[in-house]
Amino acid sequence: MLGTLQLLITNIDDRYLSTITEVLGSGEFEPVCHTANGEEEINLALNSDKAWDLIIISEIDDSHQFPTLTSIADTHPEIPIVFFTTADITDVVQHVMAQGAKDCVSPHDLERLLPIIERELARKKVHNNYVQALQRKEILSSIIESSTEEVYLFNSKTLLCYYANNRAIQKSGYSEQEVHKITPSDLYAEYSPEYFKQLIVPLLEKRQKSISICTNIKRKAGVVYPAETHLRLIESSGSRFILSTNKDISGLWYKIQKLKRQRNLTKKYIRKNSRKADFLADAAHDMRTSINSIMLSNKLLAKQNSEDPEKGVDRFINAIYHSGSHLLNYIDEFFASPDKELDESEVKKEPVNIPSFSNNVYQTFAAIADKKGMNFNYEVSDFNHEKLNTNPTYLKRILKNLLSNAFKYTEKGNVSFTVYAPTRQELEKINFSGEHAVAFKVKDTGIGIPESQQSQIFERYTRCEHPNASEISSGSGLGLSICKELTQALDGKIDMESKVGIGSTFTLYLPVKKPLRLDKVVDYPGKKSPITQTSEFFTNGNKSDKTILIIDDSMVHNLAIKELLSFTFNNCITTTSKTKGYQILKRESIDCIILDYILVDSDSIEMAKYLKNHQLYSHIPIIIYTGKILKSKELERVQRYTDAVVKKNTESHKKLITTIHSCLGSNASIS
């Protein structure tokens, strides 16, 4: 059995109904017959939820109009209709088939009914399949047309475009007529016709099902954009086509570029943080040396002063002064600009007096030599000229590291510090690139460095693995690495000679433009410490009668500034807060205000703004004295309400006194 068959039999006389049913039952399917007579029953049956496979209808109309047949055929064209007539079939068949019947039978040829039904069912199946295929095609076509991807179909032989969806036409800029004349080489900017043909050979030979590439697609206007392209072979009715689907990846490409930029930024910040970590380690190392010098010099100064107030005081004061100056210069050098990252390639250079500079370094370490009971020999050549264009902070750091190591690893014996002009033969021996140079030699009779370790001694965190080294020092292994990096920044070279048990010699070579005449080597007695030269600002009893108000939240700093200004001005008043400052202004006649930029209880600029807008205080000059490096916007705001800004550094005390005199002299209301 082929299954059940839903049959609707209408207006058939009962005399023929049983015969028709009997004929239907002899077939290979199981008929389920439903009868309906009259227009109302027929409409109810047709509008029910039954899925009718076939309708057998009979209708008598002498005019051959057959209205019931016509109505059913018009409203339900998908259901096959077989017309049953008792009249001469030849008179009726033409009319009923013209009005929608698929065939016509009579009581005399009912044997034709089963073949007719099988034929119509087969036709219906084919028709349904066609309709479904058509629907699928329309759906697929709709999907392709509305796709966000560009779809092209190229003839595999001519490579001419056979089809392009709406997205492809819109993106390419070609019209519907023009798009059929383009080839893949018109679209894919990187592929010539020959190259594209080679590309699709694996598809044509069916060695590959698809090929995927990333390429640039060129619009008609010449603009290109990145795309992900997939190629497949399509065969239909003996013809072969290359199906190309292109996905615009501009957004993805820009995201990738953004990601790359972000990765580069991340790497940059990682390197920056790494440099910061290195810098902090370097800073801690260098500052520790200077601070130790200061502490030691103070200790020795106190001891010497208690035994003999006049003995050795100047030398210790020099050591304290130069170590403190070096720390301040060091801070200025590395924190000079708050608005940009430190650029190690830009080294600020200035003229340096070689003998004077070397003497300052010597004075710093003379106290250490005294404490250890060691001989510290210092010699400097008599040069033709004494100017070296270099970075003094970097140079001092190098020499202090070398001398620190010399004293650290020498228990007994000598340390020497020699400054001279090397010969050309000496420069050639170390492969020095410059024609002329000045040399700073530090020699000790310490433990020495094993030959196996000398090649790594300038690397970071490398310490001498000498049997006695750990007992002598627990350093970080940064000193010589710092020396090497700073030497390279100064376009110089550092040379080392060392033998275990005999000692080490480190020589720093720095280039000079003019030759330094190598004459005789003499002991350089040194000069007075610059700290004793500040007397040019002291008045030898002729003090100004002006009253200076100092507002700084550091009591220690207030004390130091008051002590300094007391050499020049008779009356100096200090306070640590804005509130107390206002109280002093009410009861005292103030001629100048020294104001710290950062106050605990107030914004110093708001205070300055208040004073400048106040009738009683607007005439008083205000000087900002700060250790903070002001950004451009901060400096602009400060200058709006103050008379001057003085930055705290090595020579700032001199500038402060000069600035006070300048402000008092330029203020018309103050005599």
CORQUI-V350303 format. One record per residue. N is the residue number from 1. PHI is phi in radians with two decimals (999 if undefined). Layout:
N;PHI / N;PHI
//
This chain:
1;999 / 2;-1.62 / 3;1.98 / 4;-1.40 / 5;-2.25 / 6;-1.47 / 7;-2.02 / 8;-1.90 / 9;-1.90 / 10;-2.12 / 11;1.00 / 12;-1.63 / 13;-1.11 / 14;-1.05 / 15;-1.12 / 16;-1.80 / 17;-1.10 / 18;-1.17 / 19;-1.15 / 20;-1.10 / 21;-1.13 / 22;-1.13 / 23;-1.11 / 24;-1.13 / 25;-1.24 / 26;-1.48 / 27;-1.47 / 28;-1.61 / 29;-2.23 / 30;-1.78 / 31;-1.36 / 32;-2.03 / 33;-1.69 / 34;-2.19 / 35;-1.89 / 36;-2.56 / 37;-2.16 / 38;1.53 / 39;-1.07 / 40;-1.16 / 41;-1.12 / 42;-1.08 / 43;-1.11 / 44;-1.07 / 45;-1.16 / 46;-1.20 / 47;-1.60 / 48;-1.33 / 49;-1.50 / 50;-1.25 / 51;-1.73 / 52;-1.30 / 53;-1.54 / 54;-2.82 / 55;-2.12 / 56;-1.92 / 57;-2.20 / 58;-2.28 / 59;-2.69 / 60;-1.84 / 61;-2.64 / 62;-1.10 / 63;-1.46 / 64;1.07 / 65;-1.52 / 66;0.83 / 67;-1.10 / 68;-1.15 / 69;-1.01 / 70;-1.07 / 71;-1.14 / 72;-1.15 / 73;-1.13 / 74;-1.29 / 75;-1.49 / 76;-2.34 / 77;-1.18 / 78;-1.37 / 79;-1.72 / 80;-1.13 / 81;-2.12 / 82;-1.94 / 83;-1.59 / 84;-1.89 / 85;-2.36 / 86;-1.64 / 87;-1.44 / 88;-1.15 / 89;-1.10 / 90;-1.21 / 91;-1.40 / 92;-1.82 / 93;-0.94 / 94;-1.14 / 95;-1.24 / 96;-1.22 / 97;-1.25 / 98;-1.21 / 99;-1.80 / 100;2.14 / 101;-1.32 / 102;-1.46 / 103;-2.89 / 104;-2.48 / 105;-2.28 / 106;-2.34 / 107;-1.02 / 108;-1.48 / 109;-2.34 / 110;-1.11 / 111;-1.11 / 112;-1.37 / 113;-1.10 / 114;-1.10 / 115;-1.03 / 116;-1.08 / 117;-1.10 / 118;-1.07 / 119;-1.10 / 120;-1.18 / 121;-1.14 / 122;-1.13 / 123;-1.09 / 124;-1.09 / 125;-1.11 / 126;-1.07 / 127;-1.10 / 128;-1.11 / 129;-1.09 / 130;-1.12 / 131;-1.07 / 132;-1.13 / 133;-1.10 / 134;-1.09 / 135;-1.12 / 136;-1.08 / 137;-1.11 / 138;-1.14 / 139;-1.12 / 140;-1.09 / 141;-1.08 / 142;-1.11 / 143;-1.12 / 144;-1.11 / 145;-1.16 / 146;-1.61 / 147;-1.15 / 148;-1.40 / 149;-1.64 / 150;-1.53 / 151;-2.05 / 152;-2.19 / 153;-2.20 / 154;-1.92 / 155;-1.14 / 156;-1.19 / 157;-1.61 / 158;-1.48 / 159;1.14 / 160;-1.31 / 161;-1.26 / 162;-1.65 / 163;-2.69 / 164;-2.55 / 165;-1.37 / 166;-1.02 / 167;-1.06 / 168;-1.12 / 169;-1.12 / 170;-1.14 / 171;-1.25 / 172;-1.29 / 173;1.52 / 174;-1.49 / 175;-1.39 / 176;-1.08 / 177;-1.31 / 178;-1.25 / 179;-1.14 / 180;-1.38 / 181;-1.83 / 182;-1.54 / 183;-2.13 / 184;-0.96 / 185;-1.20 / 186;-1.28 / 187;-1.62 / 188;-1.62 / 189;-1.05 / 190;-1.63 / 191;-2.12 / 192;-1.39 / 193;-0.96 / 194;-1.15 / 195;-1.15 / 196;-1.18 / 197;-1.07 / 198;-1.14 / 199;-1.10 / 200;-1.61 / 201;-0.98 / 202;-1.06 / 203;-1.28 / 204;-1.14 / 205;-1.53 / 206;1.04 / 207;-1.49 / 208;-2.37 / 209;-1.44 / 210;-2.68 / 211;-2.30 / 212;-2.07 / 213;-2.43 / 214;-1.99 / 215;-2.58 / 216;-1.79 / 217;-1.74 / 218;-1.81 / 219;-1.35 / 220;-1.04 / 221;-1.30 / 222;1.75 / 223;-1.29 / 224;-1.99 / 225;-2.58 / 226;-1.28 / 227;-2.55 / 228;-1.76 / 229;-2.03 / 230;-2.11 / 231;-1.99 / 232;-2.43 / 233;-1.64 / 234;-2.07 / 235;-2.05 / 236;-2.64 / 237;0.90 / 238;1.44 / 239;-1.80 / 240;-2.13 / 241;-2.30 / 242;-1.83 / 243;-1.52 / 244;-2.08 / 245;-1.97 / 246;-2.10 / 247;-1.98 / 248;-1.17 / 249;-1.96 / 250;-1.00 / 251;-1.04 / 252;-1.14 / 253;-1.09 / 254;-1.14 / 255;-1.13 / 256;-1.12 / 257;-1.10 / 258;-1.11 / 259;-1.10 / 260;-1.10 / 261;-1.09 / 262;-1.12 / 263;-1.12 / 264;-1.11 / 265;-1.10 / 266;-1.07 / 267;-1.07 / 268;-1.09 / 269;-1.18 / 270;-1.11 / 271;-1.09 / 272;-1.09 / 273;-1.14 / 274;-1.12 / 275;-1.12 / 276;-1.11 / 277;-1.09 / 278;-1.11 / 279;-1.09 / 280;-1.10 / 281;-1.13 / 282;-1.09 / 283;-1.09 / 284;-1.06 / 285;-1.10 / 286;-1.18 / 287;-1.15 / 288;-1.04 / 289;-1.11 / 290;-1.15 / 291;-1.15 / 292;-1.06 / 293;-1.10 / 294;-1.11 / 295;-1.09 / 296;-1.15 / 297;-1.08 / 298;-1.08 / 299;-1.10 / 300;-1.19 / 301;-1.07 / 302;-1.10 / 303;-1.17 / 304;-1.10 / 305;-1.18 / 306;-1.26 / 307;-1.44 / 308;-2.62 / 309;-0.98 / 310;-1.71 / 311;-1.65 / 312;1.26 / 313;-1.16 / 314;-1.02 / 315;-1.16 / 316;-1.21 / 317;-1.09 / 318;-1.03 / 319;-1.09 / 320;-1.08 / 321;-1.08 / 322;-1.22 / 323;-1.16 / 324;-1.11 / 325;-1.09 / 326;-1.09 / 327;-1.07 / 328;-1.13 / 329;-1.09 / 330;-1.07 / 331;-1.10 / 332;-1.04 / 333;-1.10 / 334;-1.72 / 335;-2.14 / 336;-1.28 / 337;-2.20 / 338;-1.39 / 339;-1.66 / 340;-2.56 / 341;-1.27 / 342;-1.04 / 343;-1.80 / 344;-1.19 / 345;-1.38 / 346;-1.81 / 347;-1.86 / 348;-1.33 / 349;-2.05 / 350;-2.65 / 351;-1.13 / 352;-2.20 / 353;-1.38 / 354;-1.06 / 355;-1.09 / 356;-1.13 / 357;-1.10 / 358;-1.11 / 359;-1.13 / 360;-1.08 / 361;-1.12 / 362;-1.03 / 363;-1.05 / 364;-1.10 / 365;-1.73 / 366;-1.11 / 367;-1.13 / 368;-1.12 / 369;-1.09 / 370;-1.09 / 371;-1.12 / 372;-1.44 / 373;1.17 / 374;-1.93 / 375;-1.41 / 376;-2.14 / 377;-1.57 / 378;-2.26 / 379;-2.39 / 380;-2.40 / 381;-1.25 / 382;-1.57 / 383;-1.50 / 384;-1.17 / 385;-2.44 / 386;-2.05 / 387;-1.73 / 388;-2.20 / 389;-1.53 / 390;-2.71 / 391;-1.67 / 392;-1.12 / 393;-1.14 / 394;-1.09 / 395;-1.08 / 396;-1.15 / 397;-1.09 / 398;-1.09 / 399;-1.14 / 400;-1.17 / 401;-1.16 / 402;-1.12 / 403;-1.22 / 404;-1.05 / 405;-1.11 / 406;-1.06 / 407;-1.25 / 408;-1.15 / 409;-1.76 / 410;-2.10 / 411;-1.38 / 412;-2.40 / 413;2.11 / 414;-2.25 / 415;-2.24 / 416;-2.17 / 417;-2.25 / 418;-2.14 / 419;-2.09 / 420;-2.70 / 421;-1.73 / 422;-1.23 / 423;-1.32 / 424;-1.11 / 425;-1.09 / 426;-1.16 / 427;-1.18 / 428;-1.15 / 429;-1.12 / 430;-1.73 / 431;1.03 / 432;-1.32 / 433;-1.31 / 434;-1.42 / 435;-1.49 / 436;-2.25 / 437;-2.72 / 438;-2.05 / 439;-2.06 / 440;-2.05 / 441;-1.89 / 442;-2.03 / 443;-2.17 / 444;-2.35 / 445;-1.99 / 446;-1.51 / 447;-1.28 / 448;1.40 / 449;-2.07 / 450;-0.98 / 451;-1.03 / 452;-1.18 / 453;-1.84 / 454;-1.18 / 455;-1.26 / 456;-1.81 / 457;-1.14 / 458;-1.62 / 459;-1.46 / 460;-1.13 / 461;1.06 / 462;-1.77 / 463;-2.11 / 464;-1.18 / 465;-1.60 / 466;-1.64 / 467;-0.92 / 468;-1.79 / 469;-1.14 / 470;-1.15 / 471;-1.32 / 472;-1.47 / 473;-2.65 / 474;-2.10 / 475;-1.17 / 476;-1.51 / 477;1.37 / 478;-1.81 / 479;-0.93 / 480;-1.23 / 481;-1.11 / 482;-1.07 / 483;-1.02 / 484;-1.11 / 485;-1.11 / 486;-1.22 / 487;-1.10 / 488;-1.10 / 489;-1.13 / 490;-1.64 / 491;1.08 / 492;-1.89 / 493;-2.58 / 494;-2.11 / 495;-2.06 / 496;-2.36 / 497;-2.33 / 498;-2.70 / 499;-2.41 / 500;-1.10 / 501;1.48 / 502;-1.90 / 503;2.37 / 504;-2.31 / 505;-2.27 / 506;-2.01 / 507;-2.16 / 508;-1.74 / 509;-1.93 / 510;-2.15 / 511;-1.29 / 512;-2.21 / 513;-1.30 / 514;-1.81 / 515;-1.15 / 516;-1.68 / 517;-1.17 / 518;-1.46 / 519;-1.92 / 520;-2.11 / 521;-1.74 / 522;-2.21 / 523;-1.25 / 524;-1.70 / 525;-1.24 / 526;1.55 / 527;-2.19 / 528;-1.16 / 529;-1.12 / 530;-0.99 / 531;-1.16 / 532;-1.45 / 533;-1.64 / 534;-1.32 / 535;-1.12 / 536;-1.11 / 537;-1.71 / 538;-1.56 / 539;-1.86 / 540;0.91 / 541;1.70 / 542;-1.59 / 543;-1.52 / 544;-1.34 / 545;-1.57 / 546;-1.29 / 547;-1.87 / 548;-1.92 / 549;-1.82 / 550;-1.92 / 551;-2.06 / 552;-2.57 / 553;-1.35 / 554;-1.76 / 555;-1.14 / 556;-1.12 / 557;-1.16 / 558;-1.02 / 559;-1.09 / 560;-1.15 / 561;-1.16 / 562;-1.07 / 563;-1.09 / 564;-1.14 / 565;-1.24 / 566;-1.17 / 567;-1.28 / 568;-1.98 / 569;-2.11 / 570;-1.19 / 571;-2.20 / 572;-2.19 / 573;-2.02 / 574;-2.08 / 575;-2.68 / 576;-1.92 / 577;-2.56 / 578;-1.10 / 579;-1.04 / 580;-1.18 / 581;-1.10 / 582;-1.08 / 583;-1.11 / 584;-1.15 / 585;-1.09 / 586;-1.26 / 587;-1.83 / 588;-2.06 / 589;-1.64 / 590;-1.70 / 591;-1.74 / 592;-2.72 / 593;-2.05 / 594;-1.76 / 595;-2.11 / 596;-1.25 / 597;-1.19 / 598;-1.91 / 599;-2.07 / 600;-1.15 / 601;-1.76 / 602;-2.89 / 603;-1.50 / 604;-1.04 / 605;-1.27 / 606;-1.11 / 607;-1.13 / 608;-1.07 / 609;-1.07 / 610;-1.09 / 611;-1.16 / 612;-1.20 / 613;-1.63 / 614;-1.64 / 615;-1.05 / 616;-1.40 / 617;-2.08 / 618;-1.11 / 619;-1.43 / 620;-1.39 / 621;-1.17 / 622;-2.09 / 623;-2.02 / 624;-1.49 / 625;-2.06 / 626;-2.47 / 627;-1.66 / 628;-1.40 / 629;-1.45 / 630;-1.47 / 631;-1.30 / 632;-1.02 / 633;-1.20 / 634;-1.14 / 635;-1.12 / 636;-1.07 / 637;-1.19 / 638;-1.09 / 639;-1.15 / 640;-1.22 / 641;-2.14 / 642;-2.22 / 643;-1.70 / 644;-2.85 / 645;-2.26 / 646;-2.13 / 647;-1.58 / 648;-1.28 / 649;-2.69 / 650;-1.02 / 651;-1.83 / 652;-1.18 / 653;-1.10 / 654;-1.17 / 655;-1.14 / 656;-1.09 / 657;-1.11 / 658;-1.06 / 659;-1.15 / 660;-1.06 / 661;-1.03 / 662;-1.11 / 663;-1.15 / 664;-1.19 / 665;-1.27 / 666;-1.57 / 667;-1.56 / 668;-1.14 / 669;-1.46 / 670;-2.03 / 671;-1.52
//
